[in-house]
């Protein structure tokens, strides 16, 4: 994974997530064991007899819970029941976000757009469907590159646990007459994200650092629509004298 596309502080191995990590490792090993067992299995009368004996001996035993890999919570959720992602699989029945809307060229309009984008972003992270979120961002920005990574991860059978974002206004709303761009300073609120590969391996980001959540998005307004055209890290804001 190309770390340059992420604007978060990356802290691997957070103690709070050790349980999830262990479960992911176990699921990955289970998948490998099942694949090896399937590849080496040869149907025979002996195997059939052995299976029958096993079924008979286990009939009286206490049944074990059945876990279906690939579904969060260990099973397919009923239609309309939202389930967040976990070590067993991606989120299920995630509500679709709104389509992109027109908003006024004001701070309130910019914040309304950011709220819609955040909903679309969280939908992309949970489903791998990034079309809604990509409609808000300029191509080739860090945000656009991140969605390319998300799409590739889900396409190869992976998924993301948590990784959900929120923002709150934290500073100035600045207009640059020369570039005709706005700087919207925000605080990024998030907990952790686990980027899970199909084999159970994963990359983990945890928000355990202090004072690194302030940042800014560069916005452009045209024909009633706001577009995210870039972002500024805390270090870049300090260089510009916008953050102490």
Secondary structure, 3 states (H helix, E strand, C coil): CCHHHCCCCCCCCCHHHHHHHHHHHHHHHHHHHHHHHHHHCCCCHHHHHHHHHHHHHHCCCCCCCCCCCCCHHHCCCCCCCCECCECCECCECCCCCCCCCCCCCCHHHHHHHHHHHHHHHHHHHHHCCCHHHHCCECCCCHHHHHHHHHHHHHHCCCEEEECCCEEEEEEEEEEECCCCEEEEEEEEECCEEEEECCCCCEEEEECCCCCCCEEEEEEEEECCEEEEEEEECHHHHHHCCCCC
